[in-house]
Amino acid sequence: MFLPWISVSVFGYTQSQNGMHDIGILAFLCFVISGVIAYMGDQTKNLDKTMWGIVLVAGALALLSAIWFYFKASDSIMGSSLVGFGLYISAIAAIGVLGSAYLFRLPTDNIKDSFSSIKKNIESKMDHSGSTPPPPPPPSGNTYQDPGNPNPPASL
């Protein structure tokens, strides 16, 4: 990420830019997410379906962002722009994330079940209707109305 992704040479002057610009920030965040998930939890066990799916998506996004940057740099107006070795290393690292996530999965894990697990986890966090009890009924009794209060009458 911090190595040059592109170098432009004009009249003997060379300028390079690392991957912490444009779409490279997405690749960096995907690598960070993959690294954090890799070091979370029990290191002796494989990732569960949800985390495995997240690592696969992060690795795929990192690889796609490197490919997109490569084609964007190749179509540059500047004919003398060269793709730097940092972009190649980033692409190889993204392939490594994808490969290691796929190789070190549980034998029963597949991509469809992983995405179903992610969807189920998101839906369970979004659905709070079953987790909170309904409010108690208002107490019965006399009600009074304060003439200066525009609110509805309260129960005593």
Sequence and secondary structure as in RCSB ss.txt:
>XXXX:A:sequence
MFLPWISVSVFGYTQSQNGMHDIGILAFLCFVISGVIAYMGDQTKNLDKTMWGIVLVAGALALLSAIWFYFKASD
SIMGSSLVGFGLYISAIAAIGVLGSAYLFRLPTDNIKDSFSSIKKNIESKMDHSGSTPPPPPPPSGNTYQDPGNP
NPPASL
>XXXX:A:secstr
  SEEEEEEETTEEEEEESSSTTHHHHHHHHHHHHHHHHSS TTS   HHHHHHHHHHHHHHHHHHHHHHHHHHT
 S TTEEE HHHHHHHHHHHHHHHHHHHTS TT  HHHHHHHHHHHHHHHH  TTTS        S EE  TT  
S  EE 
